Amino acid sequence: MISIAHAQEAASTAAGTAAPGGLLQYLPLIFIVVVFYFLAIRPQMKRAKEHKLMTDALQKGDEVITQGGLTGRIVKVGEAYVAVEIADGVEVLMQRAAVQLVLPKGTLKSAL
């Protein structure tokens, strides 16, 4: 009887010390998720928000650079599309989201 009681006592103490607190075992995983959020997700959301504000503010006469590398001046603005004049008399119709950067006024004249 004593050996059975001793075995039960050893099993119960081993089970009690082997399992740390519930939150403590997930702490490394929580830390990795928080670091990933601040280093990857949050900056990407900020850039997307800034790009959306920039494309919403496009207007006729803005000088832009497209994601394809074309530079030109916006001549027509629609809801989803803009017409960009890339040379005298040459207009290209493209999506608003394809505009990567709005240049300061007069940049195209000084570059040529």
Helices and strands as residue ranges (DSSP letters): H 2-18, H 22-36, I 37-41, H 42-56, E 63-66, E 71-77, E 81-87, E 90-95, G 96-98, E 99-103, H 107-111
